[in-house]
Amino acid sequence: MDFAIADKTVAKVAVLLSVYQNDKELPLYLSIKSILNQSYRELAMLILIDGFVSTNISNLINLLGKSDRRIIILKREKNEGLASAMNTLIDFALVTYPNLEYIARMDSDDVSKLNRIELQKYFLDSNKNIDVLGGGCREFGIYNKIIYKYECDHDIKKNIIRMTPFIHPTVMFNISIFKKGLRYPVNTVLSEDLSFWLLLCLQGYRFHNLKMVLLDYRITESTLKRRVGLTKACSEFYERVRFILIRRERFLKNVLYILGHFIIRLMPVLIVKKLYSILR
């Protein structure tokens, strides 16, 4: 692991971002700038270059890192996947920022609203019983929709098999989750976010979603292609079945939801594209 030299300023919030070979320069630039331009300033942005990236992407990240000392850049030669990338950044944040209170997620092709971090930190400061906080998004690209998730902990968990509880790049975690040793599961395939939400649910952590748009969420053909296929279908099927066998709540209804998710993951992208436009 190669740790680039960067300013280790005191930060209350660390925003995590992993970058990959297929990421594009302009969306990545807009994503990073949307964090650097946040109304809340006491943050660090931790970027992990996970494996090979183009020279243009590497130069862009280094240039932005030189322009803002809140950026820390980590690099590794081999792409080890999203879960491993998040865990590496979490471990780094814990040892680097002793006053850290929250960890936020970000994706390389989305754009955070400029008051996102301020809104989430204020809510979590005011609601100490909440451990994971997400929010709504405005989809752009293929679709142009406002998407919200269930707000309160009870409703989120009641529907956790039917509907993914969070829009993952809107999420902010209380640091206590990670100080207790929890990390993203690395033994899953293409379902690390779902697996982590289910794990946190089983361990009694409390969820909430803000009923406000925190992020512009890019949806492309590539996005949809990543959401379908036998490998992803089987991985999510396993995670959901394991969860309902432990919880044993709303069993029959949840089995039907699981089968529905499985079938959709196996459909051609063109059909999934139509279904998304109708059902969401």
C-alpha positions as CSV (number, residue, x, y, z in Angstrom):
1,M,0.0,0.0,0.0
2,D,1.4,3.4,-1.0
3,F,0.2,6.3,1.2
4,A,0.5,9.6,-0.6
5,I,1.7,12.5,1.5
6,A,-1.2,14.7,2.5
7,D,-2.2,17.2,5.2
8,K,-3.7,15.4,8.2
9,T,-6.0,18.2,9.4
10,V,-8.4,17.6,12.3
11,A,-11.7,16.5,10.8
12,K,-15.0,15.5,12.3
13,V,-16.3,13.8,9.1
14,A,-14.3,11.6,6.6
15,V,-15.8,11.1,3.2
16,L,-14.7,7.8,1.5
17,L,-14.3,7.4,-2.3
18,S,-12.8,4.5,-4.2
19,V,-11.8,5.0,-7.9
20,Y,-11.6,2.4,-10.6
21,Q,-10.3,1.7,-14.1
22,N,-13.6,2.5,-15.9
23,D,-14.2,5.8,-14.1
24,K,-14.5,8.9,-16.3
25,E,-12.7,12.2,-15.7
26,L,-15.5,14.7,-15.8
27,P,-17.9,12.8,-13.5
28,L,-15.0,12.1,-11.1
29,Y,-14.1,15.8,-11.0
30,L,-17.6,16.8,-10.3
31,S,-18.0,14.2,-7.6
32,I,-14.8,15.3,-5.8
33,K,-15.5,19.0,-6.1
34,S,-19.0,18.5,-4.7
35,I,-17.4,17.3,-1.5
36,L,-14.6,19.9,-1.4
37,N,-17.2,22.7,-1.9
38,Q,-19.5,21.5,1.0
39,S,-20.9,24.2,3.3
40,Y,-19.5,22.1,6.2
41,R,-15.7,22.5,6.0
42,E,-14.2,20.3,8.8
43,L,-14.0,17.2,6.7
44,A,-11.4,15.0,5.1
45,M,-11.8,13.3,1.7
46,L,-10.1,9.9,1.6
47,I,-9.6,8.6,-2.0
48,L,-8.4,5.1,-2.7
49,I,-7.2,4.3,-6.3
50,D,-8.1,0.6,-6.4
51,G,-5.9,-0.9,-9.0
52,F,-4.9,0.4,-12.4
53,V,-6.5,3.7,-13.6
54,S,-5.7,5.8,-16.6
55,T,-3.0,8.5,-16.5
56,N,-5.7,11.1,-16.9
57,I,-7.6,9.9,-13.9
58,S,-4.4,9.6,-11.8
59,N,-3.3,13.1,-12.9
60,L,-6.7,14.6,-12.1
61,I,-6.7,13.1,-8.6
62,N,-3.2,14.2,-7.9
63,L,-4.0,17.8,-9.1
64,L,-7.0,18.0,-6.9
65,G,-5.0,16.6,-4.0
66,K,-2.4,19.4,-4.4
67,S,-5.1,22.0,-4.6
68,D,-6.9,21.0,-1.3
69,R,-5.0,19.6,1.6
70,R,-8.1,17.9,3.0
71,I,-7.7,15.2,0.3
72,I,-5.6,12.1,1.2
73,I,-4.8,9.7,-1.6
74,L,-4.2,6.0,-1.2
75,K,-3.1,3.7,-3.9
76,R,-2.8,0.0,-4.4
77,E,-1.6,-1.9,-7.5
78,K,-4.4,-4.6,-7.5
79,N,-8.1,-4.0,-7.6
80,E,-9.4,-5.8,-4.5
81,G,-13.0,-4.6,-4.7
82,L,-15.3,-2.1,-3.1
83,A,-15.7,-3.8,0.3
84,S,-12.0,-4.1,0.7
85,A,-11.5,-0.5,-0.5
86,M,-14.0,0.8,2.1
87,N,-12.5,-1.2,4.9
88,T,-9.0,0.1,4.0
89,L,-10.2,3.7,4.1
90,I,-12.1,3.1,7.3
91,D,-9.0,1.7,9.0
92,F,-7.0,4.6,7.8
93,A,-9.5,7.2,9.0
94,L,-9.7,5.6,12.5
95,V,-5.9,5.9,13.0
96,T,-5.5,9.3,11.3
97,Y,-8.3,11.4,12.8
98,P,-8.7,11.0,16.6
99,N,-11.6,13.5,16.7
100,L,-13.6,11.8,13.9
101,E,-17.3,11.5,14.5
102,Y,-18.8,10.3,11.3
103,I,-17.9,8.5,8.1
104,A,-19.7,9.3,4.8
105,R,-19.8,7.4,1.5
106,M,-19.4,8.9,-2.0
107,D,-19.3,7.5,-5.5
108,S,-17.1,8.6,-8.3
109,D,-19.9,9.5,-10.7
110,D,-22.5,11.2,-8.4
111,V,-22.7,14.8,-7.2
112,S,-23.5,15.7,-3.6
113,K,-25.7,18.7,-2.8
114,L,-23.5,21.3,-1.3
115,N,-25.2,21.2,2.1
116,R,-25.4,17.4,2.3
117,I,-22.7,16.9,5.0
118,E,-23.9,19.8,7.0
119,L,-27.5,18.5,7.0
120,Q,-26.5,15.0,7.9
121,K,-24.1,16.0,10.6
122,Y,-26.6,18.3,12.2
123,F,-29.2,15.5,12.2
124,L,-26.9,12.9,13.7
125,D,-25.6,15.4,16.3
126,S,-29.2,16.0,17.3
127,N,-30.3,12.3,17.2
128,K,-27.6,10.3,19.0
129,N,-29.7,7.2,18.8
130,I,-29.3,7.0,15.0
131,D,-26.3,5.0,13.7
132,V,-26.7,5.1,9.9
133,L,-28.3,8.0,8.0
134,G,-29.2,8.2,4.4
135,G,-31.3,10.4,2.2
136,G,-33.0,10.9,-1.1
137,C,-31.5,11.4,-4.5
138,R,-32.3,12.9,-7.9
139,E,-31.6,10.4,-10.6
140,F,-30.2,11.7,-13.9
141,G,-29.0,10.1,-17.1
142,I,-31.4,7.4,-18.2
143,Y,-34.0,8.5,-15.7
144,N,-35.0,11.8,-14.2
145,K,-36.7,10.9,-10.9
146,I,-36.6,11.9,-7.3
147,I,-36.1,8.8,-5.2
148,Y,-36.8,8.6,-1.4
149,K,-36.4,5.6,0.9
150,Y,-38.4,4.8,4.1
151,E,-37.6,7.3,6.8
152,C,-37.9,5.8,10.2
153,D,-36.0,2.8,11.6
154,H,-39.1,0.7,12.0
155,D,-40.3,1.1,8.4
156,I,-36.8,0.7,7.0
157,K,-36.3,-2.6,8.7
158,K,-39.8,-3.9,8.1
159,N,-39.2,-3.5,4.4
160,I,-35.5,-4.3,4.2
161,I,-36.1,-7.4,2.1
162,R,-38.5,-5.7,-0.3
163,M,-36.5,-2.6,-0.7
164,T,-32.8,-1.7,-0.2
165,P,-32.7,0.5,2.9
166,F,-30.3,3.2,1.6
167,I,-29.1,4.9,-1.5
168,H,-25.5,4.0,-0.6
169,P,-23.7,7.1,-1.7
170,T,-25.9,9.2,0.5
171,V,-25.0,7.3,3.7
172,M,-23.3,8.7,6.8
173,F,-22.2,6.4,9.6
174,N,-21.6,7.1,13.3
175,I,-18.0,6.3,13.8
176,S,-18.9,4.1,16.8
177,I,-19.9,1.3,14.4
178,F,-16.4,1.0,13.1
179,K,-14.7,1.5,16.4
180,K,-16.5,-1.7,17.6
181,G,-14.8,-3.6,14.8
182,L,-17.5,-3.9,12.2
183,R,-16.5,-3.7,8.5
184,Y,-17.9,-4.3,5.1
185,P,-18.2,-8.1,4.5
186,V,-15.5,-9.1,1.9
187,N,-16.9,-12.6,1.3
188,T,-19.7,-11.4,-0.9
189,V,-19.8,-10.9,-4.7
190,L,-21.3,-7.6,-5.9
191,S,-23.5,-7.3,-2.9
192,E,-21.3,-5.8,-0.2
193,D,-23.7,-2.9,0.6
194,L,-26.8,-5.1,1.0
195,S,-24.8,-7.6,3.1
196,F,-23.6,-4.7,5.4
197,W,-27.1,-3.3,5.8
198,L,-28.4,-6.7,6.8
199,L,-25.6,-7.3,9.2
200,L,-26.1,-3.9,10.9
201,C,-29.9,-4.6,11.1
202,L,-29.3,-8.0,12.8
203,Q,-27.0,-6.3,15.3
204,G,-29.6,-3.7,16.3
205,Y,-28.1,-0.6,14.8
206,R,-30.7,2.1,14.2
207,F,-31.4,3.5,10.7
208,H,-32.9,6.7,9.3
209,N,-33.4,8.4,6.0
210,L,-33.8,12.2,5.5
211,K,-36.8,13.1,3.4
212,M,-34.7,15.4,1.3
213,V,-32.5,15.1,-1.8
214,L,-28.8,14.9,-0.8
215,L,-27.3,13.8,-4.0
216,D,-27.6,13.7,-7.8
217,Y,-27.3,10.0,-8.7
218,R,-26.1,9.1,-12.2
219,I,-27.9,6.2,-13.9
220,T,-26.4,4.9,-17.1
221,E,-26.6,1.7,-19.1
222,S,-23.5,0.6,-17.3
223,T,-25.2,1.1,-14.0
224,L,-28.0,-1.2,-14.9
225,K,-25.7,-3.8,-16.3
226,R,-23.9,-3.9,-12.9
227,R,-27.3,-4.7,-11.3
228,V,-28.1,-7.8,-13.3
229,G,-26.5,-11.2,-14.0
230,L,-26.4,-14.6,-12.4
231,T,-23.5,-13.9,-10.0
232,K,-25.2,-10.8,-8.5
233,A,-28.6,-12.6,-8.4
234,C,-27.2,-15.6,-6.5
235,S,-25.2,-13.5,-4.1
236,E,-28.1,-11.3,-3.1
237,F,-30.4,-14.4,-2.9
238,Y,-28.0,-16.0,-0.4
239,E,-27.7,-12.8,1.7
240,R,-31.5,-12.3,1.9
241,V,-32.3,-15.9,2.6
242,R,-29.7,-16.1,5.4
243,F,-31.3,-12.9,6.9
244,I,-34.9,-14.2,6.9
245,L,-33.8,-17.5,8.3
246,I,-32.3,-15.7,11.3
247,R,-35.1,-13.1,11.7
248,R,-38.1,-15.3,10.8
249,E,-40.4,-12.3,10.4
250,R,-43.0,-11.9,7.6
251,F,-41.4,-15.1,6.3
252,L,-43.8,-16.1,3.4
253,K,-44.0,-12.5,2.2
254,N,-40.3,-12.0,2.3
255,V,-39.7,-15.3,0.4
256,L,-41.9,-13.9,-2.4
257,Y,-39.9,-10.6,-2.4
258,I,-36.6,-12.6,-2.5
259,L,-37.8,-14.6,-5.5
260,G,-38.9,-11.3,-7.2
261,H,-35.5,-9.7,-6.8
262,F,-33.8,-12.9,-8.0
263,I,-35.9,-13.0,-11.2
264,I,-35.4,-9.3,-12.0
265,R,-31.6,-9.8,-11.6
266,L,-31.7,-12.4,-14.3
267,M,-33.7,-10.3,-16.8
268,P,-32.1,-8.6,-19.9
269,V,-31.0,-5.0,-19.3
270,L,-33.6,-3.7,-21.7
271,I,-36.5,-5.2,-19.7
272,V,-34.9,-4.1,-16.4
273,K,-34.7,-0.6,-17.8
274,K,-38.4,-0.6,-18.6
275,L,-39.3,-2.1,-15.2
276,Y,-37.3,0.5,-13.3
277,S,-39.1,3.3,-15.1
278,I,-42.5,1.8,-14.2
279,L,-41.9,0.5,-10.6
280,R,-39.7,3.1,-9.1
